[in-house]
Amino acid sequence: MSKVNRDEIINILDDYDKENITIATLGSHTSLHILKGAKEEGFRTAVVCEKGREVPYKRFNVADEYIMVDKFKDIVNEDVQSQLKDLNSIVVPHGSFVAYAGLDKIENDFYVPMFGNRDILRWESERDLERKLMIESGIRIPNKYKDPEEIDRTVMVKFPGARGGKGYFVASSTEEFHEKIDSMLKRNWIEPEDVKNAHIEEYVSGCNYCIHFFYSALKDEVEVLGMDSRFESNIDGLCRIPAKDQLDIGLDPSYVITGNHPVVMRESLLPQVFDIGDNLVEAAKTLVSPGMNGPFCLQTLCTDDLEIVVFEMSARTDGGSNTFMHASAYSYLMFGEFMSMGRRIAREIKNAINDDKLDVIIT
Ligand code: ADP
């Protein structure tokens, strides 16, 4: 449970002029379409912007108000929170907001009303909690190996913290695991204390689909708004080199995300997609009340048995939603109009204001 007093947030929200709400976010990650979408729905917008990073917001003209800060993390400073409050702001969280503000601050000190369930942000950030939620949902995730001695097939080895896959590796036996750990340590790609925290999971051979869902708490309905796939360096570059030359080059793979491209799935896979989204939403309702609220994304691999395996979850807008700042094939099917994830969030806020239900979607 968050330690920011919910009553205090609801009081602040009650005092807001509902005709004059500002949608605000930190200027990074997915802020362009969050702000653009808010404007399209008729809201005033504010960006909390690190000095020197204002160019995209000015050139794309998505922000009405600029709150300039020396460092992104200053968004939690009292003076910034007070300016946000004075603007009647509802803050939309995204990956950079969580990374820079920090979970502790968001849970304990950040009193500005936020869209979504702030308690669920810890569940997507900590691997054990994330796994618990996914197991509880009954969705297919990669099998986990408790001990390197158990490795009996190809596995993917990951380390704690967001590091863009640097130091992650693939191994097919216990011996190879230890050899690669030694090599990563020698290169300082991982620290000695990382070794005991190595997360070993089944390597899933398949195609990557990152599915962008929106759960409307107002309608109790899961929507599929878009899908993307990732460009990752240097693994994508390595795959363009013939196998015999790959060995000569001696490069270690890394999985640093450099971009995203929109994709669609075979239509016959879509029932699976909706089932996965529905199941996750149901499990979240009991594990981290009130559950999902707004955007969430599942990073998946689809095997040649046409099974969708989920290896990662975000419980807020994911960077891949930038592939549909206007519309995706799916958001068009859902709405029949241009609909980005940012606009969908603003639409939910607008509907909540009209129905006097802001307290359902704000924490
Ligand atoms: P991070 O969260 O640090 O970016 P991810 O868990 O997203 O790390 O993994 C990075 C990349 O590694 C993924 O985008 C995917 O290409 C690959 N990957 C992750 N897990 C698996 C797996 N179980 N099997 C195969 N490839 C995987």
Residues whose N, C-alpha, C, O or C-beta is under 5 A from the ligand:
A	BS01	ADP	P142 M156 G161 A162 R163 G164 G165 E201 E202 Y203 V204 Y255 F311 E312
